[in-house]
Amino acid sequence: MMNSNKPTYKLTDKDFRQINRRSLFGFQLGWNYERMQGSGYLYTILPQLRKIYGDGTPELKKVMKTHTQFFNTSNFFNTIITGIDLAVEEKEGIAGEETVAGIKTGLMGSFAAIGDSIFAALIPAIFGAIAAQMATQGNPVGVFIWIAAQIAVMVFRWKQLRIAYNEGVSLVTTMAHRLAALTDAATLMGVFMVGALVATMINVKIGFAPKIGSVPLDFQKYFDLIIPKLLPALIVGAVYWLLGRKHMTSTRAIFIVLIVSVLLSALGVIAKNLSSIC
């Protein structure tokens, strides 16, 4: 499998398919609080390491220990690091061990922030809002849009391994500005989608309308004159503030919103025909 200096094995399409399958379905199976995704990373590429270094060799044992060290990054970008890693190991062998360790340490934090913000937060928020809005109108197409988005994400995860392997270490510098631009664009789009979701899905109205003589004082009308949908925005702001408090969780915040909404509705402070609170 290898000569006395450098490996001779070259990865094949079969290898890339195996790595992608293990990454999609097994990368997180060995997750633990001591080394996070370390064992999952080794599991993902272990068959290829055995081909590169040979079974039972001192080099294989050494590199296995290296890959079980602490590692934690985004599930959506992890194979970019894997592709660069394998390109180095295939070329340099055990001589590239320090380079590989440095690449993993240097990239896992930044890729975790970029990958999770785009694929674990923004994309679910955007396409979930679209699907939810269509569902409230009785349109089932939103479900298929959500499924299509998730399939597209998995295809992206599948393709990036080979791209990273082909580009090698140069990918880090050539794509750095593109990743930053993509993150900024996705963040801006996410803000717009959340704003639209607040305006369309939170239909709370002020039901309290005292009379001055025979003329009712319509607070909701005055709120709309100041800023349309002001009350939903205030509710979202209050929930956001709650979530920043110590010991507050999203589940507790939901129950607080539900209880307060029921009480205010029973007292007639908010309209009884509201269709959504959060």
N, C-alpha and C positions, 0 to 999 in steps of 0.2 A: 504494500500500500504506500510506502514511503521509502525514500533513500536516506542516506546518512545526513543529508543537509536539509532539503526542503521536500514537502509533500509532492506527489505526482498525481494524486487523484483530482479530477475536475468534476464539479457538481453538474448533475444532469436535470432535465425537466422533471424526472421522477423524484429526485431529491427535493426540488422546490415544491412540488405538490405535497409531499409528505410533511415538509416543514409547515406549510400553510394549514394543512389539516390539523396538525398538532397545536399550532398557534390558535386557531379558531376554537378548538374544542378542549384543549388541555392545558393552555398556558397558565390558567389561574388555579388549577387543581391542587398544586402544592403550596399555595399561598400560606404564609405564616408571619407572625409579628416580628420574628428575629431577622429573617432575610427576605421577607416579602415575596417577590416573584423569582427568587434565585433558582430554586429547584425546578420551577416551571420553565425557565429559560433554558436550563440544561436539558430538560426532557425534550424541548422543542427541536434541538439540534443534535442530540446525542447520536442518532444513527449516522449523521454526516461526519461528526467528529471521529467516530470509529473508523470510517472509511478514509479520512484524511490522515489520521495518526496511526491507525492499526490497532487491533484488539490487544488489550493487556500490556501495551507499551508504557514505559515511564512517562512519555510525553502525553499520552491520553490521560493518565491518572492526574498529572499536573494541571492540565487544562480543564479537567472536570472540576477540580477543586477551585480553580479560578472562576468558573461559571456558576458555582453554587454560592458565591459571595452575595452580599446584599445587592439587590436590583429591584427597582420599582419605577415603572413608567406607564404611559397610556397604552391600554390594550389595542388602540387603533393605530398607534405608530410604532409598536414594539418591533415589527418585522423590518422596519427601515434600519434600526440598529442591528438586527440580526443579519441582514443582507450585507451591510458594511463589514461586520465582524467576520463573516464567512469569507468575504473577498480577501481580507487581510490574512486569515488563517490558511486559506488555500494557497496563497502566494508565499507567505513567510514561514508558516508552520509555527513551532514553539517559539521561534525567535520573535514573533510578533505578539507574544503574550502580553507584554506591558502596553503595547499599542492598543490592543483589544480592550484591556482593562480600563485604559484611559478614555477610549471612545465611549464605552458603556457608562462610565462615571460622568463624563462630560455632557452626554446627550440625554440621559434618562430624565433629568429634571426639567429641561426646557421642552422636551417632547411630551412630557407628562402634562405640562401646563397648556401647550398648544392643542394636543390631541383631545384631552378631556374637555377643554373649553368649547371646542368645535363639535366634536362627535358625541360627547356625553351630556352636553348642556344645550348648546345652541340648536343643533339639528333636531333633537327631540322636542324642544320648545317650539320651534317653527312649524314642523310638520305635525306635531301633536295639536297645536292650536288650529291648524287648517282642518285636521281630521275632526276635532271636537266641534268646531263651528259648523261643518257640514253635517255632523251627526245631529246637532240640535235642530237642523232644518229637515231631518229625515232623509238625508242623502248618504247612501252607503259608499259612495266613491272615495270618501275620505279615508276609509279603512285601507283601500287598495293603494292610495297615495302613500300612506304610512308604511305599508309593506314594501312598496317599491323603493322608498327611501332607505329602509334597512337593508334591502338587497344590494342597493348601490354602495352602501357603506362596506358591506362584506366583499364586494367585488374590488373596491378600492384597497381594502386590506390584503386581498389576494394578489393584486398586481404589484403593490409597492415593494415586495420582497425582491423580485427579479430586477426591478429598476435600481434599487439600492445596491444590489450585488454588482450589477453592471457598471454603475457609476463609482462605487467604492467610496473612499474617504472624500473625494472631491465633491460628493453630493452635499456634504455639510456646508461648504462655502457657496456653492452655486445656487442652492435653494434657500439659503438663509433669509434673503430679502423677500422672496416669494412667499415663504411661510408667514413672515411677519405681516405682509400685505393681506394675505388670505385671512389671517386671524382678525385684523382690523375690520375688514369688509364683513366677515361673518358676525362679529360683535355688533357692528352698526345695524345689520339686518335683524339681528336678534332683538335689539332695543326697539326697533320699529314694530316687530311682530308682537312683543310683549305689550307695547302701548296699544296696538290695535285690539289685542285680546282683552285688555282692561276695559276699553270703550265698548266692546260688543258683547262680552260675556257677563259682566257684572251689572245687572239691571236693577240696582237699588234706587228707590225713590223716597223722598220725604213725604210721609203720609200726614204729618201733623200740620194742620191748617186752621189755626184759631181765627175767630171772627172779630173784626172791629166794627161794632154795630151790626149791620147786615152784610158787610163785605168780608169774605174770607181772605186771610193773609196766606197766599200761596208761596211758601218758602222754596219749593221746588222750581217754580217759575223764576224766582230771583237768582237762584243758584245757576240755572241755565243761562240767564242773561250775563252773569259774571264769566263763567267758563262752563260750556256743556260737558256733562259727565264729570263734574267736579267731585261729587260724592263718591263715585267708584274710585277715583284717583286718591281721595283721602283714605278710603278703606285700605287700598293696596299699600299706601304709605304707612298706615298704622300696623298692618301685618308685617311689613318689612322691618319696622322698628321693633316689633315683638320678637321676630326671629333673631335679632341682634342681642337680645337680653340673655343673661346667663341662665343656664338650665332650661331654656326654651327650645322646644323641638317643633318641627312642622306638624306633627300629630297633635301636640298640645295647642298649637295655634289654630288648627282647624276646629277643634272642639270649642275653643274660646269664641271663634267667629260664629259657629253654629248656635251656641247658647245665647250669646249677645243678640244675634239676629232674631231668634225666637222671642226673646224677652221684649225687644224693641217693637217687633211686629205685633205682639199681644197688647202692648201699650199704645199702639197706633202711631208710634214715632216714625216708622218707616212703612212704606206701602206694602200691602199684603199680596200684591200681584207680582212681586219680584220673582224672577225665574232662576237667579243664581246669586250666590254670595261670594264664592271663591273659585 
